[in-house]
Amino acid sequence: MEIEKNSSTYNQIEKAIKYIDENFKSHPSVDEIAKNVGMSKYHFIRVFKDYVGLTPQQFLHSVTLNYAKEHIKESKSILDSSLDIGLSSSSRLHELFVNLIGVTPKEWKEKGKDVEITYGFGQTPFGEALIGFTSKGICYLGFCDNNKKDIFQRFNELWENANLVFNEKLANEYLENIFIKNKKYPLFVKGTNLQINVWKALINIPNGEIATYSDIANIVDKPKSIRAVASAIGKNHIGYLIPCHRVIAKSGAMSGYRWGIERKKNLLDFETNKDE
């Protein structure tokens, strides 16, 4: 039986993950976690596994700092071979389908003047999102948490002089194609040369793997500019498709994510475990 993924269910699973994160030392039972999010035990188990790729019990066992640190060590060795030496097969395949296009100097100077952007809000398995797209590709994807006005303001400031066309139906079609059907679209980005190089490096992190800020700094030949690289990562305006959620602190900590730390954890858990 396939579980329907929607914003309401996502919020319940997000709440469950947060509850486990905050209470794992007391080993809460599945009954206790399910009750906390307002689900029956067996329905909760099915929905949780469908979203996260693990049963609640398996996820509970994995939530420790040592797990995070070991994951970094494993991923670093993978990154050394797949990113520093050459792309892995999964990353190479991903690059074939993802084309990142930067704005022209004229479009940059004029802040998107004469660029027509269709946009709208819609549902994803990870909550509501705002998506914007042009004839050249997707130019914005940001998640919302009861802050639609703030998200729209960020989008509008980025493309201040663009011609914005609201189309919620088409926006939902794009989001379904991206999150459910796994369709690939070109990405149309506005950023400095460093930012664009950093975003390209993020795209080439294999699905299900993670990197540290220093890893990315080394990949873009800026090993002593970790702060600048971190800033470029933080200014990514196309969430999920440019996977800045795959970058974590060297200590194993889930560092800042503009769309929420819990969502970052959920994205990583989903990608890490979906093929198991």
C-alpha positions as CSV (number, residue, x, y, z in Angstrom):
1,M,0.0,0.0,0.0
2,E,1.5,3.3,-1.1
3,I,1.3,6.1,1.4
4,E,0.1,9.5,0.1
5,K,2.7,12.1,0.8
6,N,1.3,15.6,1.6
7,S,2.2,18.6,3.7
8,S,0.1,17.5,6.7
9,T,1.7,14.0,6.9
10,Y,5.1,15.5,6.4
11,N,4.6,17.8,9.4
12,Q,3.6,14.8,11.6
13,I,6.8,12.9,10.5
14,E,8.9,16.0,11.1
15,K,7.4,16.2,14.6
16,A,8.1,12.5,15.2
17,I,11.8,12.9,14.1
18,K,12.2,16.0,16.4
19,Y,10.6,14.0,19.3
20,I,13.1,11.1,18.7
21,D,16.0,13.5,18.4
22,E,15.1,15.2,21.7
23,N,14.2,12.0,23.6
24,F,16.4,9.2,22.2
25,K,18.3,8.8,25.5
26,S,15.1,7.7,27.2
27,H,14.3,5.2,24.4
28,P,10.7,6.1,23.8
29,S,8.4,3.3,22.5
30,V,6.8,3.4,19.1
31,D,3.4,3.7,20.9
32,E,4.7,6.8,22.7
33,I,6.0,8.5,19.5
34,A,2.9,7.6,17.5
35,K,0.7,9.1,20.3
36,N,2.8,12.2,20.3
37,V,2.1,12.9,16.6
38,G,-1.6,11.8,16.7
39,M,-1.3,8.5,14.7
40,S,-2.2,4.9,15.4
41,K,0.9,2.7,16.0
42,Y,0.8,0.6,12.8
43,H,-0.2,3.5,10.5
44,F,2.7,5.5,12.0
45,I,5.2,2.8,11.4
46,R,4.1,2.5,7.7
47,V,4.1,6.2,7.1
48,F,7.4,6.8,8.9
49,K,9.2,4.1,6.9
50,D,7.7,5.4,3.7
51,Y,9.1,8.9,4.4
52,V,12.4,8.1,6.1
53,G,13.3,4.6,4.7
54,L,13.7,3.2,8.2
55,T,11.3,1.9,10.8
56,P,11.0,4.2,13.9
57,Q,13.0,1.7,15.9
58,Q,15.8,1.6,13.3
59,F,15.9,5.4,13.2
60,L,16.0,5.7,17.0
61,H,19.1,3.5,17.0
62,S,20.8,5.7,14.5
63,V,20.3,9.0,16.3
64,T,23.7,9.4,18.0
65,L,26.6,11.8,17.6
66,N,28.9,8.9,16.9
67,Y,26.7,7.8,14.0
68,A,27.0,11.3,12.5
69,K,30.8,11.3,12.9
70,E,31.2,7.9,11.4
71,H,29.0,8.9,8.5
72,I,31.3,11.9,7.9
73,K,34.4,9.6,7.8
74,E,32.8,7.2,5.4
75,S,31.5,10.0,3.2
76,K,34.8,11.8,3.1
77,S,36.6,8.8,1.7
78,I,33.8,8.6,-1.0
79,L,34.2,12.3,-1.8
80,D,38.0,11.9,-2.1
81,S,37.5,9.4,-4.8
82,S,34.3,10.7,-6.5
83,L,34.8,14.4,-6.4
84,D,38.6,15.1,-6.1
85,I,39.7,12.4,-8.5
86,G,36.6,12.0,-10.7
87,L,32.9,11.8,-10.5
88,S,31.2,8.6,-9.3
89,S,28.8,6.9,-11.6
90,S,25.8,8.2,-9.8
91,S,27.1,11.7,-9.7
92,R,28.2,11.6,-13.4
93,L,24.7,10.4,-14.3
94,H,23.2,13.2,-12.3
95,E,25.3,15.8,-14.1
96,L,24.1,14.5,-17.5
97,F,20.6,15.6,-16.5
98,V,21.3,18.8,-14.5
99,N,22.4,21.9,-16.4
100,L,23.2,24.9,-14.3
101,I,23.0,28.2,-16.3
102,G,24.1,31.5,-14.9
103,V,22.4,34.8,-15.7
104,T,24.0,37.1,-18.3
105,P,25.9,40.2,-17.2
106,K,23.0,42.3,-18.5
107,E,20.4,40.2,-16.5
108,W,22.6,40.6,-13.4
109,K,23.0,44.3,-13.8
110,E,19.4,44.9,-14.5
111,K,18.2,42.6,-11.7
112,G,16.2,40.3,-14.0
113,K,14.6,43.1,-16.1
114,D,12.8,41.5,-19.2
115,V,13.1,38.1,-17.6
116,E,9.6,36.5,-17.3
117,I,9.3,34.2,-14.3
118,T,6.3,31.9,-13.6
119,Y,5.9,31.1,-10.0
120,G,3.5,29.6,-7.5
121,F,3.1,27.8,-4.2
122,G,2.6,24.0,-4.0
123,Q,2.9,20.9,-2.0
124,T,6.0,18.6,-1.7
125,P,6.7,15.6,0.5
126,F,8.8,18.0,2.7
127,G,6.2,20.7,3.1
128,E,4.9,23.6,1.1
129,A,7.2,25.3,-1.3
130,L,7.5,28.3,-3.6
131,I,8.9,27.6,-7.0
132,G,9.9,30.0,-9.8
133,F,10.9,29.1,-13.4
134,T,11.8,30.7,-16.7
135,S,12.2,29.5,-20.2
136,K,15.8,28.8,-19.3
137,G,15.1,26.7,-16.2
138,I,14.1,26.7,-12.5
139,C,15.3,29.9,-10.8
140,Y,13.9,29.5,-7.3
141,L,12.7,26.8,-4.9
142,G,12.2,27.6,-1.2
143,F,10.3,25.7,1.5
144,C,7.6,27.5,3.6
145,D,6.8,27.1,7.3
146,N,3.9,29.5,7.9
147,N,6.1,32.2,6.4
148,K,4.9,32.5,2.8
149,K,5.3,36.2,2.8
150,D,8.9,36.0,3.9
151,I,9.7,33.4,1.3
152,F,8.0,35.4,-1.4
153,Q,9.9,38.5,-0.3
154,R,13.3,36.7,-0.7
155,F,12.2,35.5,-4.1
156,N,11.1,38.9,-5.2
157,E,14.2,40.6,-3.9
158,L,16.4,38.2,-5.9
159,W,14.5,38.9,-9.1
160,E,13.6,42.5,-8.3
161,N,12.8,43.7,-11.9
162,A,11.6,40.5,-13.4
163,N,8.1,40.1,-14.8
164,L,6.4,37.7,-12.3
165,V,3.5,35.6,-13.5
166,F,1.5,33.7,-10.9
167,N,0.4,30.2,-12.0
168,E,-0.3,27.8,-9.0
169,K,-1.5,25.0,-11.2
170,L,1.8,24.9,-13.3
171,A,3.8,25.4,-10.1
172,N,2.3,22.2,-8.6
173,E,2.9,20.3,-11.8
174,Y,6.6,21.3,-11.6
175,L,6.8,20.3,-8.0
176,E,5.2,17.0,-8.6
177,N,7.6,16.3,-11.5
178,I,10.6,17.1,-9.3
179,F,9.7,15.4,-6.0
180,I,7.5,12.5,-7.2
181,K,8.5,11.8,-10.7
182,N,12.1,12.7,-10.3
183,K,12.2,14.7,-13.5
184,K,15.3,16.8,-14.2
185,Y,15.2,20.5,-15.2
186,P,17.9,23.0,-16.1
187,L,18.7,25.5,-13.3
188,F,18.9,29.2,-14.0
189,V,20.9,30.9,-11.2
190,K,21.9,34.4,-10.2
191,G,25.2,34.5,-8.3
192,T,28.9,35.4,-8.3
193,N,31.5,33.2,-10.0
194,L,32.4,31.7,-6.6
195,Q,28.8,31.1,-5.7
196,I,28.1,29.4,-9.0
197,N,31.2,27.2,-8.7
198,V,30.2,26.2,-5.2
199,W,26.6,25.4,-6.3
200,K,28.1,23.2,-9.1
201,A,30.1,21.4,-6.5
202,L,27.0,20.8,-4.4
203,I,25.2,19.3,-7.4
204,N,28.0,16.8,-7.8
205,I,27.8,15.4,-4.3
206,P,26.3,11.9,-4.9
207,N,22.8,11.3,-3.8
208,G,22.8,9.9,-0.3
209,E,26.2,11.2,0.6
210,I,27.4,14.3,2.6
211,A,30.3,16.7,2.6
212,T,31.8,19.2,5.0
213,Y,32.4,22.9,4.3
214,S,36.1,22.2,4.0
215,D,35.4,19.5,1.4
216,I,33.6,21.9,-0.8
217,A,36.2,24.6,-0.3
218,N,38.9,22.2,-1.5
219,I,36.8,21.1,-4.5
220,V,36.5,24.7,-5.7
221,D,40.2,25.4,-5.0
222,K,39.5,27.7,-2.1
223,P,40.9,25.7,0.8
224,K,41.6,28.8,2.9
225,S,38.2,30.4,2.2
226,I,35.9,28.2,4.1
227,R,33.8,31.1,5.4
228,A,33.3,32.5,1.9
229,V,32.3,29.0,0.7
230,A,29.9,28.6,3.6
231,S,28.4,32.0,2.7
232,A,27.9,30.9,-0.9
233,I,26.3,27.7,0.2
234,G,23.9,29.7,2.5
235,K,22.9,31.9,-0.4
236,N,21.7,29.0,-2.5
237,H,18.2,29.9,-3.7
238,I,17.2,26.6,-5.3
239,G,16.6,24.3,-2.4
240,Y,16.7,20.5,-2.9
241,L,17.9,20.6,-6.5
242,I,21.1,22.4,-5.5
243,P,21.5,20.1,-2.4
244,C,23.1,22.5,0.2
245,H,21.4,20.2,2.7
246,R,24.1,17.6,2.1
247,V,26.7,19.9,3.7
248,I,27.3,19.6,7.4
249,A,29.9,20.8,9.9
250,K,33.2,18.8,10.3
251,S,32.1,17.9,13.9
252,G,29.0,16.1,12.6
253,A,26.7,18.9,13.7
254,M,23.7,19.8,11.5
255,S,24.7,23.4,10.8
256,G,22.4,26.1,9.5
257,Y,19.9,25.5,6.8
258,R,17.6,28.4,5.8
259,W,14.6,26.1,5.5
260,G,15.0,24.6,8.9
261,I,17.4,22.1,10.6
262,E,14.6,19.5,11.0
263,R,13.9,19.6,7.2
264,K,17.6,19.2,6.5
265,K,17.7,16.1,8.7
266,N,14.6,14.7,7.0
267,L,16.1,15.3,3.5
268,L,19.3,13.6,4.5
269,D,17.5,10.7,6.1
270,F,15.3,10.3,3.1
271,E,18.2,10.3,0.6
272,T,20.5,8.1,2.8
273,N,17.9,5.3,3.3
274,K,15.5,5.4,0.4
275,D,17.4,2.7,-1.5
276,E,17.9,0.3,1.4
